Amino acid sequence: MTEERSMNEQEKLIEIYELLKELKGNGVKMKDMAEHLDLSPSVLSGLYTTVLPTFKKLSQTMTFEEALGESLSYINNLSKKRLLGRLDIMYEYLKNYDYTETKGGKHPFLRSLEEECAASVRKAEAFEGLYMSYSCSSSVRALKVEPFYLTVSPDKQSFVVGRKSVHNSIREGIGIIKEQQILYLLFNAFREPNMSLVTVYLQLPFLEEIKLLKGLYLVLDYNKNPIARRIVFVRKSERYSWEEFEKMEARLVMKEDFTEEELLLYNYTCGDSDSLKMCTLPSPKLDLRDLQLEQEWLELDKRRG
């Protein structure tokens, strides 16, 4: 009877470890689970990170009692009696865990985006306003000029960004500021429900008066292949105004029409070494020879451009 009981307890302990691993991977926090198990977050964390993985390993070569005793010796805030006394409760609770009990029922990465966007509001004031962005066109050898706005939402809960494309479509997204050095802009290139994520990374200078921001942006070209390019934001106004933003024009500027400023921007953003491109691979087998062929095709395309 004792052997059968130990084996049942052994299986449950290992299953509890696997359940904790699964739940944590899906964004459930230890403190949220610990509240319902009458355990402190530190005890549950110790079980997950130390006791249970050690027990799982040792139980392959030791008896149940030996493996559990050795595993519990690594922490000093949980006894064998208390662990086994709560074993069935832990097992049933974790096995039937309701994901809606987590904050908003959302994946942790989605929650982090919301939280970081909201936290960026207090840092956003220095960067609010209207900007004109300059980058290299994906379709022709020209300078792409597109207006952006950065502002705080009316409810003061998020840092909002918007872009007017050369197709005259306006898309809005979110801004996230990290440590006063990095600004991420995330938005959809198309109208819902289609989704094509545009990501802009901007370096934030240690200056009180911001005149321009420079960085990189990742987007799909017209053949739906990813490209990364340099981009420069030139500040046009420190105040956001929808009316003024609507008046700003998005356009492609050809070399023969460059102003002196646009020539400098073109030379910085549109050099051959300033882009990373991929194309649709030519062979369904996808081996290393295909990678070389892709490079050759891109070099040929570069020479033609």
Sequence and secondary structure as in RCSB ss.txt:
>XXXX:A:sequence
MTEERSMNEQEKLIEIYELLKELKGNGVKMKDMAEHLDLSPSVLSGLYTTVLPTFKKLSQTMTFEEALGESLSYI
NNLSKKRLLGRLDIMYEYLKNYDYTETKGGKHPFLRSLEEECAASVRKAEAFEGLYMSYSCSSSVRALKVEPFYL
TVSPDKQSFVVGRKSVHNSIREGIGIIKEQQILYLLFNAFREPNMSLVTVYLQLPFLEEIKLLKGLYLVLDYNKN
PIARRIVFVRKSERYSWEEFEKMEARLVMKEDFTEEELLLYNYTCGDSDSLKMCTLPSPKLDLRDLQLEQEWLEL
DKRRG
>XXXX:A:secstr
 HHHHHHHHHHHHHHHHHHHHHHHHTT  HHHHHHHHT  HHHHHHIIIIIHHHHHHHTTTS HHHHHHHHHTT 
SS  HHHHHHTHHHHHHHHHT  GGGSGGG  HHHHHHHHHHHHGGGGGGGG EEEEEEEE SSSSSEEEEEEEE
EE TTSS EEEEEE TTS EEEEEEEEETTTEEEEEEESS TT   EEEEEEE  S SS  EEEEEEEEE TTS 
EEEEEEEEEEEESS  HHHHHHS  EEE GGG  HHHHHHHHHHS GGGEEE    S TT  HHHHHHHHHHHHH
HHHH 
